[in-house]
Amino acid sequence: MAEIRLENVSRKFGSTQALQNVSMTVPDGSFVVLLGPTGAGKTTTLRMVSGLDQPDDGDVFIGRHRLTKLEPAQRNVAMVFQQYSLYPHLTVRENLAFPLQSPLLKTPKAEIERRVADVAEVLQIAHKLDNRATRLSGGEMQRVSIGRALVRNPAVFLMDEPLSSLDAKLRADLRLELKRIQANRGATFLFVTHDQVEAMTMATHVGVLDHGKLVQFGSPRDIYENPVSIYAASRLGQPRINLLPADLFGRAPDGAKTIGLRPEQIHQGDGLESTVKRVERLGDQTRLHLKLQDHHIITVTDAHTPLRAGDIVKVKPDRPFYFDAAGARIP
Amino acid sequence: MAQIRIENLRKEFGSFTAVKSSTFTIEDGEFFMLLGPSGCGKTTTLRMMAGLELPTSGQIFIDGEEVAQKRASQRDIAFVFQMFALYPHMNVRRNIAYPLRSQGVSREETQQRVAEVARILDITHILDKPVGGLSGGDRQRVALGRAIVRRPKAFFMDEPLGALDAEFREHMAEELRALHDRMNATTVYVTHDQLEAMQMGDKIVVMNHGVVEQFGRPQEIYDWPATMFVANFLGSPPMNFLELSGTVAPGDSTIAISGGKVGIPDLREGASGKLALGVRPEHVSFSDSSKLRAEVIGVEYLGTTQIVTLTSPHGDLKARMPSSKKVAWGEKVGLALDPRNITLFKQDGTASVGRALLSAGNEKVLFHG
């Protein structure tokens, strides 16, 4: 098990600065999730740590070892890609056993069988062990490729959106399983996702990337409750944070351009009048779509709310965030 | 625009029965979701409605006309697949106009209809651009435009947002729903994503193993599931089940659990044997005085709310509560269950199969369909 350290890592592809001076420590045994839209640099960061790509500048360390100059095979990392990559002519069992059959590892046969069975159980594919890889659905193939990483005992797991092709129930199950594996084995995870529920529930730390820069690094709660910018604040929260003119509800701090309101920062019952445009019932969450002057606000309300489209609701901010013209948080 | 009625629809592929017996009605102008896990028969059902598969037996009525054995081309519906299938060598205008040209619509009318569609989709400014350079969202709008321009009786969509990343998917879901609200065209939409179904649908059919488990409005199905499968499939995390055994009678408004009593909606039928008390995570709270005791074994932070995992003598369960509430691992608590929102299930053997007992809470929902 190991700590991962990136020091001032930069990487350029043509004229695109994919990573810009990124420094980050992934503590031993932590579960770090990288968040950001397409092109933010998440996958490039993973590739740096895996050794599939090398920084133009800066260094990557795993434990005490400088890895920038080592080959991927020497790095003791297991990587799961978004696109599954299996041996099509092998069965599920053979695909799972493959990483353990390297002559270097000398894993006893009984041990291989035990680990394959364990992993198949966790990933709910035990009944498909003797199927050819090509005879599986997309979700099953993806589980096998996650399985190929899990059968090994690497210092570091690198995963690039491994759950995105799975259906919702399976995704929820595997979130818990990966989290359990991380806790039980003390493994270090670096995990890329678009899915904020994955980030919130699995991460010990979240790294927010924006155009190749690491703009915030902290616990999910830190980032949700104490975002450094509009960009960071917008990465977490469903419904998304409402962004409105700073002085909409009255005097704003000097330099404030925008007020940011998450649902729990909107007090209902007094303040300015808004009109209910739509009550959106999502089961566990009931969203109110409000119109306040020319602005749309989405907040949440009680599932048994009597409110209907056309009703008037008074709202006012409760400990809001303020941001300056550049989008940076004003403390 | 169309009403679509499905009666006793069945489809066998060799010895495998994909759809056992489906019956439901899609009203004119509805945004209708076919929801279920992989292999439940939802796509097969849609393909039969579209005429891409012939049913083994049963009927399909589109506006009263029986079409089950008719060809797809005779049904006047538009099927929107994963949305990126555009002709790469044509510009946006010609891509949208294509279905009309192949139908022999006059040049003038084609122009007028393409302009109208472009306006609805807000893509007028890109009509003369090649499709190659478009963003994902615009490509998807063009693909939609090609379906809309035909003015079909209904739109059928098979997981159209499945391939998109989460952020963009949410955006396109809102856009599709808004588009539907402007056009009011009957839309049938297949998904395995329960949140997408809740968010977009006027009505939902929940399928499992080729069988319709429940049919109704999203919130009704969520609040009053007909089976333990539905209770478990909708909601994230899903409904909790507290395992019990005993006897209940019509008129009961409480049930004995852990030496205490929990209020439930008045029962309309009795049962005895293995039961499960179903309660959603947001209807579980802490109460020192409750005899139903549990221990906190996990806390997941979700921003506005947190999910607390508890272990109790009746099984593990999850509670959703505001993140502002302090909860510690290992804490021992009493549980209060909101009596307005409880469903009792009669269990028959395996854990996930169980039917809801009728009560004052669910009788309206379970009787209409």
Chai-1 contact restraints between the chains, C-beta under 6 A:
chainA,res_idxA,chainB,res_idxB,connection_type,confidence,min_distance_angstrom,max_distance_angstrom,comment,restraint_id
A,D167,B,H192,contact,1.0,0.0,6.0,A-B,restraint_1
A,A168,B,D193,contact,1.0,0.0,6.0,A-B,restraint_2
A,H194,B,D165,contact,1.0,0.0,6.0,A-B,restraint_3
A,H194,B,A166,contact,1.0,0.0,6.0,A-B,restraint_4
A,D195,B,A166,contact,1.0,0.0,6.0,A-B,restraint_5
A,M200,B,L302,contact,1.0,0.0,6.0,A-B,restraint_6
A,T201,B,E300,contact,1.0,0.0,6.0,A-B,restraint_7
A,P220,B,Y301,contact,1.0,0.0,6.0,A-B,restraint_8
A,R221,B,Y301,contact,1.0,0.0,6.0,A-B,restraint_9
A,Y224,B,G303,contact,1.0,0.0,6.0,A-B,restraint_10
A,L236,B,G303,contact,1.0,0.0,6.0,A-B,restraint_11
A,G237,B,G303,contact,1.0,0.0,6.0,A-B,restraint_12
A,P263,B,T304,contact,1.0,0.0,6.0,A-B,restraint_13
A,E264,B,T304,contact,1.0,0.0,6.0,A-B,restraint_14
A,R281,B,Q219,contact,1.0,0.0,6.0,A-B,restraint_15
A,L282,B,M198,contact,1.0,0.0,6.0,A-B,restraint_16
A,L282,B,Q199,contact,1.0,0.0,6.0,A-B,restraint_17
A,G283,B,M198,contact,1.0,0.0,6.0,A-B,restraint_18
A,G283,B,Y222,contact,1.0,0.0,6.0,A-B,restraint_19
A,G283,B,G235,contact,1.0,0.0,6.0,A-B,restraint_20
A,D284,B,G235,contact,1.0,0.0,6.0,A-B,restraint_21
A,D284,B,E282,contact,1.0,0.0,6.0,A-B,restraint_22
